[in-house]
Amino acid sequence: MGPRHEVSLGTIVREWGRIGCIGFGGPPTHIALLRRLCVEERGWISAPEFEDGVAATNLLPGPASTQLAILCAWRLRGTAGGVVGGLCFIVPGLILILALSVVFLSPHPPRWILGIAAGAGAAVPAVALNAAAALAPASRARAGTKRAQQGRWVVFGVLGCAAAATVGPYLVLVLLACGLAEVVVRFKGGPVARAPAAALVAVGHAVMIGGLGALAWVAFKVGALSYGGGFVIVPLMQHDAVTTYHWVTGGQFLTAVALGQVTPGPVVQTVAVVGYAAEGIRGGLFAALVAFAPSFLFVLLGAPRLDQIRANGSVQAFLCGAGPAVVGAIAGSAVSLGLGLGHPWQIPVLGGALLWLFVARRGVVSALVLGGAVGAVLSLAGVST
């Protein structure tokens, strides 16, 4: 599959920029908007080609919907189209989330702003559980139907959950170990690359000193080493941002996650909030650059070979191991996120969010907005925030 060079860059700027502005709701919304544009309205890409693109980008680490946006634009205009389309998809939400970071992370925000942040943050653990629940069925189906395969799926999920709740900085190693373990089992102990894991340990220790090096490492984990849904960024970032480097408090991290959910574009832009807290605007921009650069490289360099990647047995096996660990990690992050709640009134807000998402089966954005509204009302009423 190669690029067609049949659509102008101006058209890509307009259409991908529009999706970047209205793409609230995470990957399902982004995929639906891209399909409507490229397949249904314009006929630029056939339905089978689009579905193949969705499947292929879901095999890559990092934000899948961002990579799909880059891939569709690449298909229409080559490398230039992929770069322009990807940037237009990312930049609107990045500008908005950095502007909101200035407001919500200011030294002395108004009480009602604090109330919105605390109320929306109270709903975030419920959002994490909802994300894990949404990912689990497909992950389990991918694992296979045999008892041993289902047993490994459970074990990997438990390991991911435990790692997210206890050894946050080393979660990436747990995800990699689960993926490699599945490769070993399926290929009867065949050769498995161990160098990447060792390199990750070395890099991880090298950036423990903090500064931009540490921020680069955190953003790189988010952009290049996250497998599964966008919410996996939470357990990958939380321990570093809150405990190791103290860039944000637990409550501020909850706010960062909420902002990433309610702004358009990829959820991975949450990393820009953490970057802003660490180094101001330059930190936010730097974190976003590091987090999204791998997606551009993966797609622009690998697009002609995505069919081969999909057919690769080792890749499939690795994802069958890493996938359930990711689901478990997202669920486990709800524990540490819940521990970040600092006000008694946030507990009933969390309970209400759980009911809203799991019983009423309503959307994530509305849950966060309602939580923020409750927080604003309580703060204006004089309740401590």
C-alpha positions as CSV (number, residue, x, y, z in Angstrom):
1,M,0.0,0.0,0.0
2,G,1.6,3.3,-1.1
3,P,0.7,7.0,-1.1
4,R,-1.5,8.3,-3.9
5,H,-0.6,12.0,-3.9
6,E,-4.1,12.9,-5.0
7,V,-5.3,15.4,-2.4
8,S,-3.8,18.9,-1.8
9,L,-2.0,19.8,1.4
10,G,-4.5,22.6,1.8
11,T,-7.4,20.1,1.9
12,I,-5.5,18.0,4.5
13,V,-4.9,21.1,6.6
14,R,-8.6,22.0,6.5
15,E,-10.1,18.6,7.1
16,W,-7.5,17.2,9.6
17,G,-7.6,20.5,11.5
18,R,-11.4,20.3,11.7
19,I,-11.2,16.9,13.2
20,G,-8.5,18.1,15.6
21,C,-10.9,20.8,16.8
22,I,-14.1,18.7,17.2
23,G,-12.6,15.3,18.1
24,F,-13.9,15.1,21.7
25,G,-14.4,11.6,23.1
26,G,-11.1,9.8,22.5
27,P,-10.1,7.2,19.9
28,P,-13.7,5.9,19.0
29,T,-14.7,9.4,18.0
30,H,-11.5,10.0,16.1
31,I,-11.8,6.8,14.1
32,A,-15.5,7.5,13.3
33,L,-14.6,11.0,12.1
34,L,-11.7,9.8,9.9
35,R,-13.9,7.0,8.5
36,R,-16.7,9.4,7.7
37,L,-14.3,11.8,5.9
38,C,-12.0,9.4,4.1
39,V,-14.3,6.5,3.3
40,E,-18.0,7.7,3.3
41,E,-17.9,11.3,2.3
42,R,-14.9,11.7,0.0
43,G,-14.1,8.1,-1.1
44,W,-10.4,8.7,-0.8
45,I,-9.8,5.4,0.9
46,S,-11.8,2.1,0.5
47,A,-13.5,0.6,3.5
48,P,-11.2,-2.5,3.6
49,E,-8.1,-0.3,3.4
50,F,-9.4,1.8,6.3
51,E,-10.1,-1.2,8.4
52,D,-6.7,-2.6,7.7
53,G,-5.2,0.8,8.8
54,V,-7.2,0.6,12.0
55,A,-5.9,-2.9,12.7
56,A,-2.3,-2.1,11.8
57,T,-2.1,1.1,13.9
58,N,-3.5,-0.8,16.9
59,L,-0.4,-3.1,16.7
60,L,1.9,-0.1,17.2
61,P,2.9,1.3,20.6
62,G,1.7,4.8,21.2
63,P,-1.6,6.6,20.5
64,A,-3.4,4.6,17.8
65,S,-5.9,7.2,16.7
66,T,-3.1,9.7,16.1
67,Q,-1.2,7.1,14.1
68,L,-4.4,6.4,12.1
69,A,-4.7,10.1,11.3
70,I,-1.1,10.3,10.2
71,L,-1.6,7.1,8.1
72,C,-4.7,8.3,6.3
73,A,-3.0,11.6,5.4
74,W,0.1,9.8,4.3
75,R,-2.1,7.6,2.1
76,L,-3.4,10.7,0.3
77,R,-0.2,12.9,0.0
78,G,2.8,10.9,1.1
79,T,5.3,12.0,3.7
80,A,4.3,15.7,3.5
81,G,0.7,14.8,3.9
82,G,1.4,12.5,6.9
83,V,3.3,15.3,8.7
84,V,0.8,18.0,7.9
85,G,-2.2,15.8,8.7
86,G,-0.7,14.6,12.0
87,L,0.2,18.1,13.1
88,C,-3.2,19.5,12.3
89,F,-4.8,16.7,14.2
90,I,-2.7,17.3,17.3
91,V,-2.1,21.0,17.5
92,P,-5.6,22.4,18.2
93,G,-6.0,20.2,21.3
94,L,-2.5,20.9,22.4
95,I,-3.0,24.7,22.3
96,L,-6.3,24.3,24.3
97,I,-4.8,21.9,26.9
98,L,-1.8,24.2,27.5
99,A,-4.1,27.2,27.9
100,L,-6.2,25.3,30.4
101,S,-3.0,24.2,32.2
102,V,-2.0,27.8,32.7
103,V,-5.4,28.4,34.4
104,F,-5.8,25.2,36.4
105,L,-2.1,25.0,37.6
106,S,-1.6,28.7,38.4
107,P,-0.2,29.4,41.9
108,H,-3.5,31.0,43.1
109,P,-6.5,30.0,41.0
110,P,-10.0,31.1,41.9
111,R,-11.9,28.9,44.3
112,W,-14.4,27.9,41.6
113,I,-11.5,26.8,39.4
114,L,-10.2,24.6,42.2
115,G,-13.7,23.2,42.6
116,I,-14.0,22.3,39.0
117,A,-10.5,20.6,39.1
118,A,-11.4,18.7,42.3
119,G,-14.8,17.6,41.0
120,A,-13.6,16.4,37.6
121,G,-10.6,14.8,39.3
122,A,-12.9,12.8,41.6
123,A,-14.4,11.1,38.5
124,V,-11.1,10.1,37.0
125,P,-10.6,6.8,38.9
126,A,-14.1,5.8,37.6
127,V,-12.9,6.7,34.1
128,A,-9.8,4.5,34.5
129,L,-12.0,1.5,35.4
130,N,-14.3,2.3,32.5
131,A,-11.3,2.3,30.1
132,A,-10.1,-1.0,31.4
133,A,-13.5,-2.5,31.1
134,A,-13.9,-1.3,27.5
135,L,-10.5,-2.8,26.5
136,A,-10.9,-6.2,28.3
137,P,-13.2,-8.1,25.9
138,A,-11.2,-7.5,22.8
139,S,-7.9,-8.3,24.7
140,R,-9.4,-11.5,26.0
141,A,-10.7,-12.6,22.6
142,R,-7.2,-12.0,21.1
143,A,-5.6,-14.2,23.7
144,G,-7.3,-17.3,22.4
145,T,-9.9,-19.8,23.6
146,K,-7.7,-22.5,25.1
147,R,-7.6,-22.8,28.9
148,A,-3.9,-22.1,29.1
149,Q,-4.2,-19.0,26.9
150,Q,-7.0,-17.7,29.0
151,G,-5.0,-18.5,32.2
152,R,-2.0,-16.5,30.9
153,W,-4.4,-13.6,30.1
154,V,-5.5,-13.5,33.7
155,V,-2.0,-13.8,35.0
156,F,-0.7,-11.0,32.8
157,G,-3.6,-8.8,33.8
158,V,-3.0,-9.3,37.5
159,L,0.7,-8.6,37.0
160,G,-0.1,-5.3,35.2
161,C,-2.6,-4.3,37.9
162,A,-0.2,-5.0,40.7
163,A,2.7,-3.2,39.0
164,A,0.6,-0.1,38.4
165,A,-0.5,0.0,42.0
166,T,3.0,-0.7,43.5
167,V,6.0,-0.3,41.2
168,G,4.9,2.5,38.9
169,P,8.4,3.5,37.5
170,Y,9.0,0.0,36.3
171,L,5.6,-0.7,34.8
172,V,7.1,-0.5,31.3
173,L,9.4,-3.4,32.2
174,V,6.4,-5.4,33.4
175,L,4.5,-4.8,30.2
176,L,7.6,-5.8,28.1
177,A,8.1,-8.9,30.2
178,C,4.6,-10.1,29.8
179,G,4.8,-9.6,26.0
180,L,8.1,-11.4,25.8
181,A,6.8,-14.2,28.0
182,E,4.0,-14.8,25.6
183,V,6.4,-14.9,22.7
184,V,8.6,-17.5,24.5
185,V,5.5,-19.7,25.2
186,R,4.2,-19.6,21.7
187,F,7.5,-20.1,20.0
188,K,8.8,-22.7,22.5
189,G,11.6,-20.6,23.9
190,G,12.8,-19.3,20.5
191,P,15.2,-16.3,20.4
192,V,13.8,-13.3,22.1
193,A,15.4,-9.9,22.1
194,R,16.5,-8.9,25.7
195,A,18.5,-5.9,24.8
196,P,15.5,-3.5,24.7
197,A,14.6,-4.2,28.3
198,A,18.2,-3.8,29.5
199,A,18.4,-0.5,27.6
200,L,15.2,0.7,29.2
201,V,16.6,0.0,32.7
202,A,19.8,1.9,31.8
203,V,17.9,4.9,30.4
204,G,15.6,4.9,33.3
205,H,18.4,5.1,35.8
206,A,20.2,7.7,33.6
207,V,17.4,10.2,33.9
208,M,16.7,9.8,37.6
209,I,18.5,13.1,38.1
210,G,15.4,15.0,36.8
211,G,15.2,18.0,34.5
212,L,14.4,17.8,30.8
213,G,16.1,14.4,30.7
214,A,13.6,13.0,33.1
215,L,10.7,14.8,31.3
216,A,11.9,13.3,28.0
217,W,12.0,9.8,29.5
218,V,8.4,10.1,30.8
219,A,7.1,11.5,27.5
220,F,9.0,8.8,25.6
221,K,7.4,6.1,27.6
222,V,4.0,7.6,26.9
223,G,4.7,7.9,23.1
224,A,6.8,4.9,22.3
225,L,6.3,2.2,24.9
226,S,2.6,2.3,25.7
227,Y,0.5,-0.6,24.3
228,G,-3.3,-0.6,24.2
229,G,-5.7,2.3,24.9
230,G,-4.7,5.9,25.4
231,F,-5.5,5.6,29.2
232,V,-2.3,3.5,29.7
233,I,-0.5,6.8,29.9
234,V,-1.9,7.2,33.4
235,P,0.0,4.4,35.2
236,L,3.1,5.2,33.0
237,M,3.2,8.8,34.2
238,Q,1.7,9.0,37.6
239,H,4.5,7.7,39.8
240,D,7.1,9.7,38.0
241,A,5.1,12.9,37.9
242,V,3.8,12.8,41.5
243,T,6.2,10.8,43.6
244,T,9.6,10.7,41.9
245,Y,10.0,14.2,40.5
246,H,7.2,16.0,42.4
247,W,6.1,18.0,39.3
248,V,2.5,17.8,40.4
249,T,0.5,16.8,43.5
250,G,-1.8,13.9,43.4
251,G,-4.8,16.2,43.0
252,Q,-3.1,18.1,40.2
253,F,-2.4,14.9,38.4
254,L,-6.1,14.0,38.5
255,T,-6.7,17.4,37.0
256,A,-4.2,16.7,34.2
257,V,-5.9,13.5,33.3
258,A,-9.3,15.1,33.3
259,L,-8.1,17.9,31.0
260,G,-6.7,15.3,28.6
261,Q,-10.1,13.6,28.5
262,V,-12.3,16.7,28.0
263,T,-10.1,18.4,25.3
264,P,-10.3,17.4,21.7
265,G,-7.6,15.3,20.1
266,P,-5.5,12.4,21.5
267,V,-5.7,11.7,25.2
268,V,-1.9,11.4,25.2
269,Q,-1.8,15.2,25.3
270,T,-2.2,14.8,29.1
271,V,1.6,14.6,29.0
272,A,1.7,18.3,28.0
273,V,0.0,19.2,31.3
274,V,2.7,17.3,33.2
275,G,5.4,19.0,31.0
276,Y,3.9,22.4,31.8
277,A,3.9,21.7,35.5
278,A,7.6,20.6,35.3
279,E,9.0,23.3,33.0
280,G,6.3,25.8,32.0
281,I,5.2,26.3,28.4
282,R,8.5,25.1,27.0
283,G,8.1,21.9,29.1
284,G,4.6,21.3,27.8
285,L,5.7,21.7,24.2
286,F,8.8,19.6,24.7
287,A,6.9,16.8,26.3
288,A,4.3,16.8,23.5
289,L,7.1,16.7,20.9
290,V,8.8,13.8,22.5
291,A,5.6,11.9,23.0
292,F,4.3,12.3,19.5
293,A,7.5,12.0,17.5
294,P,7.6,8.2,17.7
295,S,4.1,8.0,16.1
296,F,5.2,10.0,13.1
297,L,8.4,7.8,12.8
298,F,6.4,4.5,13.2
299,V,3.9,5.4,10.5
300,L,6.0,7.3,8.0
301,L,8.8,4.8,8.0
302,G,6.7,1.7,8.5
303,A,3.5,2.5,6.5
304,P,4.7,0.5,3.4
305,R,5.3,-2.5,5.6
306,L,2.3,-2.4,7.9
307,D,0.7,-5.5,6.3
308,Q,3.9,-7.4,7.1
309,I,3.8,-6.2,10.7
310,R,0.2,-7.4,11.0
311,A,1.1,-10.8,9.7
312,N,4.2,-11.2,12.0
313,G,3.6,-13.9,14.5
314,S,6.0,-12.5,17.1
315,V,4.3,-9.2,17.0
316,Q,0.9,-10.8,17.5
317,A,2.2,-12.9,20.4
318,F,3.9,-10.0,22.1
319,L,0.6,-8.0,22.0
320,C,-1.3,-11.0,23.4
321,G,1.0,-10.8,26.4
322,A,1.4,-7.1,26.8
323,G,-2.3,-6.3,26.1
324,P,-3.8,-7.9,29.2
325,A,-1.0,-6.4,31.3
326,V,-2.1,-3.0,29.9
327,V,-5.7,-3.6,30.8
328,G,-4.7,-4.6,34.3
329,A,-2.4,-1.6,34.6
330,I,-5.2,0.8,33.7
331,A,-7.5,-0.9,36.3
332,G,-4.7,-0.8,38.9
333,S,-4.1,2.9,38.3
334,A,-7.6,3.5,39.7
335,V,-6.3,2.5,43.1
336,S,-3.5,5.1,43.2
337,L,-5.7,7.7,41.5
338,G,-8.4,7.1,44.2
339,L,-5.7,7.6,46.9
340,G,-5.1,11.1,45.4
341,L,-8.5,12.3,46.4
342,G,-8.1,14.8,49.2
343,H,-11.6,15.9,50.2
344,P,-14.4,13.8,51.7
345,W,-17.0,15.2,49.3
346,Q,-15.0,13.7,46.4
347,I,-16.0,10.2,47.4
348,P,-19.7,10.5,46.6
349,V,-18.7,12.3,43.4
350,L,-16.6,9.2,42.5
351,G,-19.5,7.0,43.4
352,G,-21.8,9.0,41.1
353,A,-19.3,8.8,38.3
354,L,-19.2,5.0,38.7
355,L,-23.0,4.8,38.4
356,W,-23.0,7.2,35.5
357,L,-20.5,5.1,33.5
358,F,-21.3,1.6,34.5
359,V,-25.1,1.6,35.3
360,A,-26.4,4.5,33.1
361,R,-23.7,3.7,30.5
362,R,-23.1,7.3,29.7
363,G,-20.0,9.0,28.3
364,V,-16.7,9.8,29.9
365,V,-16.7,13.5,28.9
366,S,-20.1,14.1,30.5
367,A,-19.0,12.3,33.7
368,L,-16.0,14.6,34.0
369,V,-18.1,17.7,33.2
370,L,-20.7,16.8,35.7
371,G,-18.1,16.1,38.3
372,G,-16.5,19.5,37.6
373,A,-19.9,21.2,37.9
374,V,-20.6,19.6,41.2
375,G,-17.1,20.8,42.4
376,A,-17.7,24.3,41.2
377,V,-21.1,24.5,43.0
378,L,-19.7,23.2,46.3
379,S,-16.7,25.6,46.1
380,L,-19.1,28.6,45.6
381,A,-21.1,27.3,48.5
382,G,-18.1,27.5,50.7
383,V,-17.2,23.8,50.9
384,S,-13.4,23.3,51.1
385,T,-11.6,22.6,47.9
